[in-house]
Amino acid sequence: MPAAQDLIGSIYDAASEPALWHEVIARLVRKTGARSGIFYDHNNVTRQASILGAEGFDPHYLGVYEQYYAALDPWHRHGETRPVGEIRQTASMLSAGELRRTEFYQDHLRPQGLFYAMGGPVERSRTRMAVFGIQGSYEHGVFAPEAEALARNLIPHLRRAYRMQETLDAVRHDGMVFEAALHLLPQSVLVVERDARLLYANTAGEQLVRDRDVLKVVSGRLRAVHRDDAAALARALSPVPRAVDGAASVMLRRIGAGRPVDLRVVPLRRSNRAEWSGRIALLAEVPPPLRGLEALAAAFRLSPAETRLWAALAAGRRVIDVAEESGVSVNTVRVQLRTLFEKTGVHRQADLLRLALEQRPIP
């Protein structure tokens, strides 16, 4: 029916935005000519209710229903044994005389001018039951067949939306727990778009950006502070690395004293891992001081000059810096670097540092 179709979209909107349940119930109250309406979660252990959405109730009565009258509600008690998704009018569960003799009616319904209701259980588990209902006055009488048909058409959608909300709530909770864990990590974690727009940083990552000696944020995008590292960072982010595990790394120099930062670049996949999400995680680590480099140099049969070059590069020095400090030409240092690559079997300066950190002497 058109009235039901009108409400279905807003029901699913409320699944992702729970604050919209109040508007859903308000629209349903208007369409059925009811005086009030409610959608609530009932805890079977504590016998208390948690309101998801309501319309036409004084906030005071909503509060006392959650804390006290939910346990006395005879309509709810009848609903505990009814099939999920079944819509019934309360007049078929409880006579007018029986209802008037209850504390629930005398102290809760009567002050609000309510007498008849219609609704049913939306979902049920061992510990909880979700319930939907609309209410009217004694003068209003029982609800018309058209209103009953509307409620019956909507309740399957209420059930699906309620399940969707439960799933989304669990995902949000898991995300909050995961984010809290990330903030406890000593390692810097940053998430960016492919164009380096910063989306997220854990506590260590925020500090790394605030220090502005390795990375900085310019117009919302992550940039290398050392100008000679800008191109290397851009290459690491785009195109996306095509390594076996989808990851690569770039060594970023630090302005001033201090060891460089090894930035691991990990494209984030969607849940099925078949498609790139368009976002990239950056895991930043400061390598520990090198130890045992002399043993590795002996294993690779390096010259003293090649050993010094390896140590200088691992400390974040540039080729031009090594040349100036050694009193030789840049071309001489580049020749030494090519020889160093050949002897160690690597092709990048970042690999030289990683090889030294692994401390794996080659037989």
ROZADO-706004 format. One record per residue: residue number from 1; x, y, z of N, C-alpha, C in turn. Coordinates in steps of 0.001 Angstrom, whole numbers, padded with zeros to 6 digits. Last residue first. Layout:
% residues N
 seq      nu      nv      nw     cau     cav     caw      cu      cv      cw
 NUM       X       Y       Z       X       Y       Z       X       Y       Z
...
***
This chain:
% residues 363
 seq      nu      nv      nw     cau     cav     caw      cu      cv      cw
 363  077036 -016238  004028  078136 -017193  004072  079039 -017053  002849
 362  076189 -013048  005245  076087 -013956  004099  077260 -014924  004123
 361  074648 -012135  008264  075882 -012333  007517  075684 -013346  006407
 360  072171 -010224  008957  072293 -011577  008475  073591 -011716  007680
 359  070883 -007951  010124  072128 -008503  010657  072287 -009978  010278
 358  068723 -006393  009633  068487 -007825  009780  069704 -008547  010334
 357  069922 -003922  009298  069108 -004149  010489  068843 -005634  010713
 356  071144 -004231  006820  071981 -004030  008003  071206 -004322  009281
 355  068893 -004468  005221  069844 -005567  005270  070728 -005458  006505
 354  067755 -001964  005540  067017 -003137  006013  067952 -004343  006159
 353  069707 -000369  004335  069415 -000212  005757  068710 -001448  006296
 352  069549 -001343  001701  070811 -001420  002434  070568 -001310  003937
 351  066991 -000671  000973  067302 -002086  001161  068626 -002276  001897
 350  067222  002052  000692  066368  001546  001769  066664  000082  002045
 349  068785  002235 -001594  069392  002591 -000308  068556  002068  000863
 348  068500 -000578 -003847  068019  000687 -003285  068689  000956 -001942
 347  069297 -003051 -004645  069244 -002013 -005679  068801 -000655 -005139
 346  071530 -005756 -003610  070325 -004936 -003514  070403 -003816 -004533
 345  073888 -007237 -003359  072778 -007808 -004100  071480 -007053 -003977
 344  076243 -006390 -002275  075196 -006797 -001329  073979 -007399 -002026
 343  077767 -005765 -004507  078290 -006708 -003521  077200 -007227 -002582
 342  076150 -003896 -005892  076553 -005151 -006532  076989 -006191 -005504
 341  075954 -001789 -004021  074766 -002494 -004469  075126 -003869 -005051
 340  078653 -001047 -003960  077999 -001519 -002739  076732 -002296 -003079
 339  079010 -000106 -006525  079759 -001286 -006103  079127 -001907 -004862
 338  077350  002113 -006375  077048  001048 -007333  077753 -000248 -006943
 337  078721  003566 -004398  077365  003096 -004124  076981  001969 -005088
 336  081108  004187 -005679  081156  003340 -004481  079780  002751 -004171
 335  080017  005859 -007619  080678  004624 -008043  080755  003653 -006869
 334  079152  007899 -005954  078165  007138 -006722  078750  005831 -007238
 333  081586  008898 -005031  080673  008270 -004072  079629  007438 -004810
 332  082564  009944 -007443  083307  008889 -006747  082388  008145 -005775
 331  080687  011934 -007967  080789  010795 -008880  081530  009630 -008227
 330  081243  013762 -005977  079973  013045 -005924  080022  011816 -006811
 329  084699  013536 -004865  083633  014021 -005743  082363  013180 -005555
 328  085758  013937 -001396  085849  013344 -002733  084688  013876 -003561
 327  085657  014489  001310  086600  015227  000489  086797  014622 -000884
 326  083799  013478  002998  084949  012618  002696  086003  013326  001857
 325  081857  015453  003131  082533  015078  004373  083786  014241  004127
 324  081055  015528  000421  081650  016707  001061  082434  016337  002306
 323  080039  012896  000093  081135  013390 -000744  081833  014572 -000091
 322  077983  012853  001931  079106  011929  002100  080302  012412  001303
 321  076299  014757  000767  076858  014995  002095  078081  014126  002323
 320  075595  013516 -001609  076363  014761 -001674  077001  015094 -000323
 319  074113  011371 -000610  075357  011106 -001334  076223  012358 -001380
 318  072918  012120  002743  072806  012075  001298  074159  011794  000664
 317  072192  010241  005734  073002  011202  004994  072773  011039  003494
 316  070947  008404  007338  070130  009436  006705  070915  010471  005940
 315  072347  006324  008261  072098  007402  009229  071322  008555  008617
 314  072735  004849  006012  071800  004325  007008  071455  005366  008057
 313  074735  006385  004837  073407  006332  004212  072352  005841  005195
 312  076844  005825  006614  076359  007198  006448  074963  007223  005838
 311  077219  003058  006311  076844  003592  007625  076262  004995  007496
 310  077977  002988  003587  076796  002251  004053  076293  002832  005380
 309  080360  004484  003681  079220  004965  002895  077932  004294  003359
 308  081974  002821  005233  081621  004151  005745  080411  004710  004999
 307  082141  000660  003440  081538  000466  004767  081101  001795  005349
 306  083468  001826  001336  082118  001318  001118  081402  001106  002440
 305  085922  002370  002592  085125  003477  002056  083675  003046  001835
 304  086844 -000226  003246  086532  000735  004320  085651  001881  003818
 303  085074 -002587  001084  086235 -001752  001409  085865 -000826  002558
 302  083568 -005760  001814  083506 -004332  001484  084815 -003642  001832
 301  082749 -008487  001945  084071 -008086  001427  084057 -006637  000938
 300  080526 -009297  003233  080325 -008884  001853  081620 -008429  001180
 299  081641 -009846  005717  080965 -010922  005000  080772 -010583  003529
 298  082570 -007336  006454  083538 -008409  006216  082899 -009532  005408
 297  080143 -006042  006761  081088 -005548  005762  082126 -006608  005431
 296  079117 -007470  008893  078469 -007568  007596  079414 -007104  006484
 295  080911 -006630  010868  080824 -008052  010537  080169 -008254  009174
 294  080368 -003891  010937  081701 -004343  010523  081671 -005815  010125
 293  077854 -003736  011960  078025 -003431  010551  079381 -003913  010040
 292  077073 -004154  014581  077608 -005287  013845  077799 -005016  012370
 291  074269 -002031  014627  075332 -002716  015357  075819 -003877  014509
 290  072504  001007  014302  073131 -000140  013664  074236 -000705  014540
 289  069735  001850  016379  071117  002089  015947  071716  000824  015350
 288  066477  001057  014912  067422  001143  016029  068834  001407  015521
 287  064378  003130  012851  065239  001960  013010  066177  002128  014202
 286  061259  004150  013529  062624  004653  013596  063535  003456  013814
 285  058487  003699  011374  059343  003189  012443  060702  003860  012370
 284  055174  003956  010274  056478  004609  010408  057237  004043  011607
 283  053032  002995  007919  053541  002541  009213  054966  003043  009349
 282  050235  003995  006302  051661  004288  006403  052112  003926  007815
 281  047735  002743  004191  048255  002852  005562  049755  003078  005492
 280  045554  004153  001847  046880  003591  002092  047252  003798  003557
 279  042668  003651 -000273  043353  004237  000884  044638  003468  001197
 278  041368  002281 -002191  041720  003662 -002512  042440  004366 -001380
 277  040919 -000367 -001756  039917  000561 -001226  040178  002006 -001624
 276  041296 -002843 -004237  041928 -001793 -003429  040869 -000784 -003008
 275  039887 -006067 -004047  039855 -004742 -004641  040491 -003733 -003687
 274  039854 -008382 -002705  039984 -008478 -004146  040120 -007109 -004802
 273  039321 -008421 -000020  040729 -008369 -000411  040925 -008452 -001926
 272  036834 -008107  001016  037071 -009354  000289  038489 -009451 -000269
 271  037040 -005558  002197  036886 -006729  003054  037153 -008038  002329
 270  039671 -003867  000319  038314 -003996  000844  038194 -005329  001565
 269  043028 -003028  001366  042059 -003710  000526  040676 -003634  001150
 268  045382 -000469  001386  044326 -001146  002140  043309 -001742  001178
 267  048851 -000556  000790  047508 -000278  000246  046456 -001101  000989
 266  051334  000522  002794  050479 -000670  002646  049124 -000259  002071
 265  054586  001357  003285  053402  001809  002550  052551  000586  002218
 264  056666  002311  005907  056117  001179  005144  054767  001591  004570
 263  059351  004242  006379  057903  004378  006189  057415  003238  005296
 262  061774  004772  008634  061406  003791  007620  059880  003784  007524
 261  063509  007727  009224  062294  006959  009497  062022  006036  008316
 260  066885  008343  010480  065780  008446  009515  064603  007569  009933
 259  067950  009698  013679  067946  008651  012672  066764  008822  011726
 258  069312  012987  014350  068359  011896  014544  068358  010925  013379
 257  069421  016529  013730  069982  015284  014236  068890  014229  014376
 256  067745  017914  010836  068523  018006  012065  069063  016653  012465
 255  065078  016131  009487  065733  017434  009545  066469  017554  010882
 254  065507  012831  008342  065032  013719  009400  065799  015030  009342
 253  064432  011019  005435  065436  011642  006276  064809  012614  007257
 252  062764  008006  004882  062666  009459  004950  063697  010022  005911
 251  062513  005332  002767  063286  005848  003891  063258  007373  003827
 250  059677  003402  002031  060527  004515  001636  061231  005022  002894
 249  058194  000371  000773  058671  001237  001853  059537  002334  001266
 248  055235 -001586  000115  056553 -001095 -000249  057035 -000250  000921
 247  052780 -004162 -000540  053421 -003174  000320  054769 -002761 -000257
 246  051510 -006360 -001644  050915 -005044 -001853  051571 -003946 -001060
 245  052864 -008664 -001454  051906 -008391 -000374  051292 -006999 -000497
 244  054302 -008384 -003840  053494 -009589 -003591  052451 -009330 -002524
 243  053911 -004986 -005087  054667 -006089 -004504  053733 -007253 -004199
 242  053051 -002666 -006282  052534 -003937 -006801  053334 -005122 -006269
 241  051971  000446 -004897  052976 -000605 -005027  052355 -001930 -005439
 240  050155  002733 -006883  050131  001860 -005723  051162  000756 -005916
 239  052223  005302 -008488  051149  004309 -008421  051243  003415 -007200
 238  051931  006641 -005315  051269  006558 -006616  052310  006361 -007711
 237  053485  006374 -003007  052032  006445 -002886  051313  006243 -004220
 236  056105  006316 -003856  055628  005217 -003005  054109  005192 -002908
 235  056328  008718 -005218  056408  007465 -005981  055860  006292 -005166
 234  056167  010489 -003055  055131  010513 -004089  055137  009217 -004900
 233  058544  009844 -001732  057256  009609 -001069  056128  009580 -002088
 232  060419  010659 -003658  060381  009256 -003232  059060  008929 -002556
 231  059943  013421 -003809  059676  012582 -004978  059563  011113 -004589
 230  060710  014249 -001203  059349  014474 -001702  059013  013546 -002864
 229  063257  014143 -000314  062454  012929 -000133  061057  013053 -000729
 228  064410  016594 -000552  064935  015540 -001418  064165  014226 -001285
 227  063210  018091  001459  062791  018313  000072  063286  017220 -000867
 226  061893  016819  004344  063148  016936  003600  062818  017016  002113
 225  059181  016373  004884  059799  017643  005268  061084  017865  004486
 224  056679  015108  002761  057986  014884  003386  058607  016238  003705
 223  053195  015508  003511  054363  015847  002728  055630  015484  003503
 222  049743  014961  003294  050999  014595  003935  052160  014875  002992
 221  047276  017541  003179  047994  016429  002564  049351  016226  003223
 220  046098  019842  004170  045429  018577  004420  046135  017364  003861
 219  047955  021815  003541  046625  021843  002904  045935  020491  003005
 218  050344  019724  004713  050189  020976  003977  048876  020915  003213
 217  051911  018234  007362  050644  018307  006644  050529  019690  006018
 216  055020  016397  007403  054183  017532  007775  052898  017479  006961
 215  057760  014374  008569  056533  014555  007799  055793  015794  008289
 214  060134  015100  009948  060129  014025  008956  058950  014209  008006
 213  059695  017218  011582  061093  017016  011172  061237  015855  010187
 212  057220  017791  012777  057582  018430  011506  059072  018307  011171
 211  055844  017104  015082  057276  017409  015201  057821  018074  013943
 210  053289  016452  014151  053481  017705  014901  054950  018095  014982
 209  053740  013943  013031  053385  015064  012150  053610  016399  012853
 208  054313  012488  015339  055279  012513  014241  055013  013695  013318
 207  051939  012803  016767  053168  013400  017289  054224  013514  016193
 206  050217  011312  015160  049950  012741  015369  051207  013453  015862
 205  051370  008768  015494  051382  009416  014184  051130  010911  014280
 204  050807  008261  018163  052207  008367  017748  052322  009056  016389
 203  047971  008204  017974  048647  009177  018836  050100  009373  018426
 202  047135  007791  014444  047065  007417  015856  047889  008406  016670
 201  045323  009468  011956  046631  009285  012581  046424  008836  014017
 200  043610  009763  008845  043673  009270  010225  045121  009211  010677
 199  043783  011069  006393  042469  010693  006907  042502  010343  008380
 198  045466  013292  004316  045505  012578  005590  044094  012349  006116
 197  046117  012815  000952  045242  013522  001905  045143  012692  003179
 196  047611  011531 -000977  048290  011872  000286  047421  012684  001239
 195  046180  010511 -003029  046772  011828 -003258  047418  012393 -002000
 194  045135  008217 -001913  046230  008070 -002867  046920  009403 -003148
 193  044674  009055  001571  044188  008755  000233  045388  008655 -000702
 192  046093  007514  004538  045947  008596  003568  045211  008100  002333
 191  046809  006995  007875  046031  006513  006741  045778  007696  005822
 190  049472  006068  010047  048760  007113  009328  047996  006463  008183
 189  051052  005301  013000  050164  004759  011974  049384  005918  011368
 188  054029  004745  014753  053177  005735  014102  052373  005073  012994
 187  054229  002588  017574  054510  002828  016164  053527  003845  015595
 186  053164  002125  020028  054269  003093  019958  054609  003447  018516
 185  049609  001936  020366  050834  001471  019718  051928  002533  019769
 184  047308  003025  021284  048251  002524  022290  049576  002083  021683
 183  045817  003581  019071  046365  004723  019808  047362  004283  020885
 182  044976  001034  018348  045957  001720  017513  046609  002883  018259
 181  043048  000572  020321  044271 -000230  020324  045361  000441  019498
 180  041099  002386  019496  041724  002569  020813  043031  001789  020899
 179  040429  001201  017062  041063  002518  017061  041755  002796  018396
 178  039250 -001167  017995  040440 -001237  017159  041178  000102  017160
 177  037044 -000119  019367  038039 -000900  020101  039345 -000951  019324
 176  035719  001100  017226  036184  001924  018348  037251  001197  019158
 175  035136 -001147  015649  036003 -000086  015128  036555  000798  016233
 174  033401 -002509  017325  034680 -003124  016996  035662 -002087  016464
 173  031305 -000624  017276  031973 -000952  018538  033348 -001562  018276
 172  030588 -000691  014578  031079  000563  015166  031836  000293  016459
 171  029761 -003361  014434  030900 -002910  013629  031478 -001628  014203
 170  027574 -003275  016153  028699 -004163  016468  029945 -003743  015704
 169  025946 -001481  014777  026415 -001136  016121  027619 -001984  016512
 168  025438 -002982  012472  026205 -001740  012375  026745 -001307  013725
 167  023915 -005064  013617  025172 -005355  012927  026046 -004120  012848
 166  021722 -003616  014628  022549 -004428  015520  023914 -004709  014906
 165  020722 -002540  012230  021265 -001646  013252  022151 -002411  014228
 164  019847 -004878  010975  020908 -004073  010361  021551 -003162  011393
 163  017801 -005586  012712  018963 -006467  012585  020152 -005717  011974
 162  016080 -003419  012221  016595 -003645  013576  017839 -004533  013536
 161  015497 -003854  009543  016228 -002647  009924  016824 -002790  011321
 160  014052 -006248  009714  015311 -006202  008960  016147 -004997  009375
 159  011872 -005338  011304  012731 -006432  011769  014079 -006405  011049
 158  010726 -003365  009735  011241 -003006  011051  012217 -004075  011546
 157  009915 -004990  007649  010971 -004006  007404  011573 -003513  008722
 156  007884 -006455  008867  009066 -007157  008329  010232 -006211  008066
 155  006074 -004291  009601  006858 -004983  010630  007995 -005837  010059
 154  004531 -003160  007556  005786 -002521  007945  006660 -003387  008847
 153  002230 -004650  007276  003123 -004516  006122  004494 -003958  006511
 152  001085 -004275  009776  001485 -005632  009382  002444 -005578  008182
 151  000486 -001545  009713  001472 -002039  010675  001988 -003421  010276
 150 -001486 -001609  007689 -000266 -000822  007521  000838 -001331  008457
 149 -003453 -003173  008882 -002799 -003651  007661 -001488 -002907  007417
 148 -004221 -001490  010972 -003650 -002798  011282 -002894 -003360  010078
 147 -005307  000609  009553 -004122  000854  010375 -003425 -000457  010715
 146 -007480 -000733  008394 -006464 -000116  007535 -005172  000143  008303
 145 -009065 -001492  010605 -008367 -002519  009818 -007271 -001950  008920
 144 -008474  000806  013358 -009189  000386  012154 -008386 -000678  011397
 143 -008070  000068  016823 -007568  000604  015562 -008294 -000013  014372
 142 -010637  000772  019280 -009612 -000101  018678 -009211  000480  017322
 141 -011036  004174  020559 -011429  002789  020331 -010304  001972  019712
 140 -010996  006793  021315 -010554  006460  019957 -010978  005046  019575
 139 -011655  006703  023975 -012644  007273  023052 -012302  006916  021595
 138 -009298  005733  025011 -010505  004902  025131 -011556  005377  024126
 137 -006560  006497  022712 -007398  006719  023898 -008590  005746  023907
 136 -003769  004478  021558 -004838  005460  021397 -005667  005554  022669
 135 -000501  003557  020289 -001517  003614  021331 -002560  004695  021003
 134  001662  001119  018785  001025  002440  018758 -000147  002392  019727
 133  004844 -000609  018978  003424 -000455  019272  002953  000975  019090
 132  007379 -003111  018959  006819 -001910  018350  005343 -001826  018726
 131  010253 -004452  020542  008792 -004364  020448  008390 -003037  019821
 130  012736 -006882  020981  012405 -005569  020426  010907 -005537  020138
 129  014132 -008505  023684  013033 -008514  022741  012768 -007091  022288
 128  016812 -010566  025017  016221 -009293  024619  015013 -009520  023716
 127  017887 -013032  025626  018021 -011982  026639  017277 -010700  026284
 126  017339 -014704  023475  017224 -015238  024840  017198 -014124  025882
 125  015436 -012579  021257  016553 -013474  021556  016379 -013963  022986
 124  013402 -011224  018710  013499 -011815  020046  014749 -012678  020124
 123  011665 -008509  017098  012770 -009469  017144  012888 -009990  018566
 122  009126 -007425  017357  009866 -007243  016106  011004 -008253  015996
 121  005982 -008137  018719  007427 -008320  018832  008097 -008242  017460
 120  003478 -005502  018221  003960 -006868  018337  005470 -006936  018447
 119  000352 -003665  018267  001772 -003840  017962  002171 -005290  018065
 118 -001801 -001329  019750 -001624 -002356  018728 -000132 -002455  018423
 117 -004081 -000270  022362 -002796 -000277  021656 -002800 -001398  020626
 116 -006123  001835  024483 -005948  000761  023508 -004573  000869  022840
 115 -005419  003987  026327 -006161  002800  026734 -005932  001622  025775
 114 -004268  007126  027688 -004113  005982  026779 -004905  004784  027288
 113 -003879  009433  029190 -005062  009348  028339 -005009  008198  027353
 112 -001898  009531  030999 -001539  009971  029649 -002726  009900  028681
 111 -002963  008471  033312 -002556  009891  033329 -002208  010423  031940
 110 -003369  005742  032302 -004501  006649  032536 -004078  008115  032608
 109 -000787  004515  032185 -001555  004818  030984 -002613  005886  031219
 108  000180  004600  034942  001023  004949  033794  000199  005332  032563
 107 -001564  003936  036965 -000506  004911  037273  000306  005342  036054
 106 -003496  002229  035784 -003910  003278  036721 -002842  004367  036891
 105 -002000  000409  034132 -002985  001323  033576 -003237  002503  034509
 104 -000232 -000761  035983  000294 -000207  034739 -000704  000783  034127
 103 -001860 -001871  037855 -001091 -000675  038238 -000571  000024  036988
 102 -005020 -003025  036566 -003562 -003109  036689 -002957 -001783  037145
 101 -007696 -002845  036081 -007294 -003287  037425 -005774 -003319  037618
 100 -007967 -002210  033408 -008218 -001151  034393 -007747 -001552  035788
  99 -007532 -004720  032198 -006539 -003658  032048 -006721 -002594  033126
  98 -009882 -006077  032866 -008585 -006575  033355 -007524 -005480  033283
  97 -011790 -004506  031485 -011832 -004614  032943 -010504 -005084  033511
  96 -011068 -004916  028819 -011021 -003570  029380 -011007 -003614  030906
  95 -008984 -007888  028457 -010268 -007184  028456 -010099 -005808  029085
  94 -006348 -008637  026320 -006706 -008252  027683 -008031 -007492  027622
  93 -006031 -009311  023672 -005178 -009969  024671 -005728 -009802  026083
  92 -007584 -007783  022109 -007727 -009223  021935 -006871 -009997  022943
  91 -006793 -005240  022710 -008146 -005618  023134 -008375 -007120  022993
  90 -004389 -004904  021449 -004363 -005294  022868 -005744 -005697  023376
  89 -004030 -006428  018268 -004578 -005338  019070 -004664 -005800  020520
  88 -000979 -007573  016743 -002278 -007803  017395 -002718 -006544  018121
  87  001256 -008947  014433  000602 -007717  014895 -000750 -008075  015514
  86  004202 -010842  014491  002733 -010864  014546  002202 -009548  015128
  85  006925 -010853  014660  006326 -010294  013450  004808 -010279  013458
  84  007229 -013825  016489  007883 -012599  016039  007232 -012144  014733
  83  004378 -015037  018273  005353 -015170  017183  005941 -013817  016806
  82  004253 -014512  021858  003664 -014420  020522  004729 -014566  019448
  81  005259 -014368  024363  005006 -015720  023831  004412 -015697  022427
  80  005484 -011687  024908  006679 -012518  025069  006495 -013914  024482
  79  003066 -010376  024821  003872 -010412  023604  005079 -011330  023690
  78  002168 -010444  027414  001465 -011271  026426  002311 -011427  025160
  77  003978 -008538  028422  003998 -009902  028944  003289 -010867  027985
  76  003179 -006218  027113  004496 -006795  026809  004544 -008259  027249
  75  000721 -005870  028361  000770 -006049  026910  002097 -006704  026507
  74  001411 -005402  030997  000739 -006674  030659  000728 -006925  029157
  73  004229 -004105  032426  003425 -003944  031217  002752 -005281  030833
  72  006026 -004137  034441  004623 -004343  034801  003696 -004350  033592
  71  008481 -003536  033378  008351 -004836  034055  006901 -005156  034409
  70  008036 -000979  032481  008265 -002031  031485  008092 -003410  032102
  69  007937  000684  034709  006685  000131  034213  006868 -000923  033120
  68  010822  001330  035288  009894  000647  036204  008727 -000054  035501
  67  012524  002500  033369  013073  002066  034653  012127  001175  035466
  66  010960  003058  031111  012246  002359  030970  012677  001737  032293
  65  008885  004485  032331  008597  003215  031675  009892  002400  031547
  64  010161  006745  033215  009688  005805  034239  009289  004474  033613
  63  010763  007914  030680  011813  007558  031636  011352  006542  032661
  62  008250  008333  029578  009206  007462  028890  010284  006985  029854
  61  007235  010139  031378  006643  008804  031338  007531  007824  030561
  60  008851  012376  030833  008835  011804  032183  008310  010370  032141
  59  008241  013033  028192  009550  012445  028508  009612  011816  029892
  58  005046  012031  027110  005776  012957  027971  007119  012306  028317
  57  004668  010858  023770  004804  010583  025196  005492  011749  025901
  56  004662  011239  021042  003419  011481  021769  003472  011186  023249
  55  006966  008714  020097  006246  009925  019727  004991  010025  020580
  54  010202  007135  019870  008891  007332  020499  008293  008646  020035
  53  012765  004652  019636  012050  005786  019069  010681  005908  019700
  52  014053  003105  021558  014716  003393  020290  014082  004611  019628
  51  014453  002818  025010  013634  003389  023944  014486  003657  022706
  50  014773 -000042  026779  015589  001028  026205  014845  001545  024977
  49  013471 -001392  029857  013399 -001111  028425  014357  000002  028040
  48  013944 -004167  032116  013902 -002743  031803  013954 -002555  030296
  47  014471 -006665  033105  013061 -006271  032927  012936 -004769  032710
  46  016946 -007770  033201  016694 -006664  034138  015237 -006226  034137
  45  016429 -009838  031284  017081 -010124  032566  016746 -009039  033586
  44  015356 -008869  028971  014607 -009895  029689  015194 -010231  031050
  43  015074 -005657  027953  016053 -006590  028508  015313 -007606  029361
  42  013684 -004461  025017  013399 -004883  026387  014436 -005921  026813
  41  013623 -001629  023023  014364 -002857  023307  014087 -003226  024754
  40  010911 -000105  021160  011846 -000213  022278  012486 -001595  022339
  39  008935  002305  019907  009748  001179  019438  010851  001040  020478
  38  005691  003794  019944  006965  003492  020597  007624  002287  019931
  37  003216  006447  019901  003842  005251  019356  005211  005049  019984
  36 -000028  007985  020261  001398  007849  020575  001924  006571  019925
  35 -002458  008101  019018 -002096  009207  019920 -000603  009184  020238
  34 -003040  007434  015507 -002792  007073  016898 -002463  008315  017722
  33 -003441  007606  012791 -004344  008355  013663 -004184  008013  015123
  32 -001614  006487  011130 -002611  005580  011716 -003630  006310  012580
  31  000014  008622  010403 -000678  007880  009352 -001775  006961  009900
  30  001092  009497  012865  000227  010387  012080 -000597  009606  011052
  29  002597  007257  013610  001506  007723  014482  000534  008600  013680
  28  004472  007261  011555  003538  006142  011668  002337  006520  012541
  27  005879  009587  012128  005152  009484  010852  004119  008360  010911
  26  006984  008861  014626  006087  010018  014522  005262  009950  013233
  25  008645  006747  013930  007478  006486  014778  006480  007631  014701
  24  010512  008215  012386  009783  007077  011809  008505  006815  012608
  23  011532  010003  014274  010770  010517  013146  009962  009408  012471
  22  012847  008194  015975  011770  009049  016515  010896  009590  015382
  21  014827  007109  014373  013694  006266  014764  012532  007111  015299
  20  017016  008699  013926  015865  008892  013039  014668  008033  013418
  19  019072  007884  015503  018320  009058  015970  017070  009299  015125
  18  020354  005813  014058  019328  005489  015054  018515  006676  015565
  17  021146  005438  011034  021132  006653  011872  020051  006488  012924
  16  020787  002932  009989  022146  003463  010004  022268  004736  010826
  15  018066  002605  010444  018975  001522  010805  020412  002015  010885
  14  016846  004811  009350  017007  004779  010811  017940  003658  011250
  13  016704  004065  006694  017584  005183  007067  017873  005148  008568
  12  014730  002139  006873  016103  001693  006630  017114  002811  006887
  11  012551  003872  007363  012869  002800  008315  014310  002336  008128
  10  012428  005442  005101  012853  006082  006350  013187  005045  007422
   9  011499  003511  003235  012814  004137  003080  013320  004747  004366
   8  008908  002956  004260  009944  001919  004229  011343  002524  004120
   7  006918  004861  004059  007683  004775  005305  008887  003840  005230
   6  005715  004563  001590  006190  005885  001997  007152  005812  003181
   5  004745  002026  001630  005900  002312  000793  006543  003643  001176
   4  002490  002458  003297  003604  001646  003775  004856  001950  002982
   3  000901  004044  001631  001324  004572  002927  002502  003804  003484
   2  000434  002356 -000605  001268  003543 -000736  001764  004070  000599
   1  000849 -001184  000000  000000  000000  000000  000889  001241  000000
***
